[in-house]
Amino acid sequence: MEDGSVEVNEFQQTSVPGIWAAGDMARRASLPMTPASVLSAAASGALAGATIDMDLLSADTGLPQPRLALPAPVSEAHEAAA
């Protein structure tokens, strides 16, 4: 991204298959800025770990990954509240 951070989706996945990013260097395009707190960095790391585990389990067993509901983008959530 233009600020030097790595763009990730809501599950901390990058656009490169098998590569995840977390912490203050990873940012979702739907967020206006990189979260710069220890708490948010730890939470994104935990989410990345859970997603990696789910991907590896799916690859090892051949079972499909569960379909997870993604949260609405920030702009849509604001429009729905209005």
N, C-alpha and C positions, 0 to 999 in steps of 0.2 A: 504494500500500500504506500501511498505517498509519504506517510510519516515514518516509514521504515519498519512498521509492524507487519506481521504475517496474517493474512486474511484466513479466517476459519469459519466453519458453519456453526450451528448451535451445538454440535457434538464435538467441537474442537478439531474437526478434520480439515486438512488443507485440500487444495485442488489436486494434489499428488496422492494417488491411492497408496494407503499404508503409511502415510505421514500425518502426524497430529502435532499440534502446537498448543502450548498452554502458558499461562502466566502473563506478565505485563508486556511481553513481545507479541502476543496473539490478540487479534481483535476481530470481532464480527462487523461486517459492513453496516449492519443495522444499528450499531452503537455509534454515537457521535465522537467518542474518544476512547483511548485505551484505559481500562480500569487500572488505576495505579495504587492498589492497596494489597496488603498481604492476604487479607481475607478473600478478595476476589481472585487473586492469583492461585491460592490454595484450592478454591472451589473449582476453577477451570482445570487445574491439575487432576483433581478427583474425577471430574467429568470425563476428561481425556482418558484416564485410566479405565474407567468403566466402559467407555466406548471401545477402547483397544481390546479389553477382555471379551466384549461381546463379538467383535470382529474375529478374534482368534478362535473363540469357541465355535463360531459359525464355520470358519475355515476347517477346523479339525474334525467336526462332526458331519459337515455337509448339510446341516440344518439351515433353513433360511433365517435371516435375522428378523427379530420382531419389528413390526412397524410401530414406530414411536411417533406420537403427535408432536409436531414442532410448534413452538409458541408463535403467535402472530408477530410480524415485524412491528417495530416500535411505531411507525407511521400509521399502520392499520389499527393498532390498539388505541391510539389517540383519536382516530376518526370514529371508531366504534363507541368510544366513551362520550363523544360529543353529541 
